[in-house]
Amino acid sequence: MSRLELIKELRKKNPTLTQIDLEIIIDTFCHDIERALRDNKKVEIRGFGVFFIKKIKEKYSARNPKTGELIYIPEKNKIRFRSSKKLNELINE
């Protein structure tokens, strides 16, 4: 589902809100999730799941698959998502 489709669905359920209001709500929601993850905090949405940051260790002896050359890969952060039990049950029905 794209951002535009999400706004259309919200518009159907809340006809009193304007298009601009719905866009502000979605943008604020996404921005707050980004800010929390940047601050290395978990974002838990009950019944949906948890977004969290996982540190990926640096690798000194990784290889470039094309050339076989040894390369260094620095430490980095990855965003992970763990779905809730409720969401897993809904998907696997």
Buried (B, 14 or more C-beta within 10 A) or exposed (E): EEEEEEBEEBBEEEEEBEEEEBBEBBEEEEEEBEEBBEEEEEBEEEEEBBBBBEEEEEEEEEEEEEEEEEEEEEEEEEEEEEEBEEBEEEEEE
